[in-house]
Structure formats: structure tokens, C-alpha cells
Amino acid sequence: MSDGPAAQSPWQTVTIRRIEKRTPRVTSFFLEPSRPFAYRAGQHVDVRLTAPDGYQARRSYSIASG
């Protein structure tokens, strides 16, 4: 039993709204987060993919703009 609200997970679900292939080696992903978060251009986010079979991949990406 807890006396206060549960701590919020640092992970959140996002929806991919658009994918643009910029060059053969650069792809832009436009994501819509499930809840707002504050950031500045140039910061990075850790992205974790969890596949249906349980496999997880984790990568860091920089945020280019808002």
C-alpha cells in the first residue's frame, strides 16, 4: 500500500505519424508522444522498441526541432 501517487515511468508510448527518407543513410521519424515532455533542440532521447516476441532494442537519438 502506498501513501502517495505512483512514480511516473520514464518510458512512454509514442505513435509514429510520418517517416521521411532524407538520404540513403538518414531517416526522419515524426512521433506523437502519449503525454507532453519538455526538451530543447539538440538534446537526446532514448528510444526503446519492444517487439511482439519480447525482443528489445534501445538507441539514442538527438531531437532536431519541435
N, C-alpha and C positions, 0 to 999 in steps of 0.2 A: 504494500500500500504506500502511496506517495502523498506528501503534503502539498506539493506544488505541481505546476504543469510539467508535462514530459518535455525533455530536451528535444529540440528540433534536429533532425538528421542533417548532416552537411550535404547529403546527396538529395537530388530532386529529379523528378521525371521531366523530360522535355519532349516536345513534338517537333519533328523536322518539317519545316514549312517549305523549304526550297533548297535545291542543290544546284550549284553552278560550277561547271568545269572551266577553270580560268586558263590553265595551261596543262600540258600533259602531266605535270607534277604538282599542280596546285588546284585544290577544290575548295569552294566556299560552301559552308553549311549554314543555313539560316534557321535558328532554333527558337521555339517559343517555350519559355520555362513555365512550370506549373505554379510558381509563385515568384514575385519580383525579387531581385537581388541587386545590390549596389556594386558598381565596378567603374574602373577608369580604363580608357583605351590603353593597350599595352600590357595590362595585367594578364595573367593566365588563369585558365580553369582546367581542372582535371575532369576528363570525360571517361566514364566507365560504361562499357557495353556489357550487358548480360544476355547471352544467347539462350534460346529455349532449352538447350541441353545443359545449361548451367555454366558453360564456359564464360569467363570474364576477361575482357581486355581493358586496359587503362592507359590513357595517353594524356599529355598536357598540351594545350593549345593556347595561343595568345588571342585576346579579344581585340579585333581591329577597330570596331566602332559600335555605336549604339543604335 
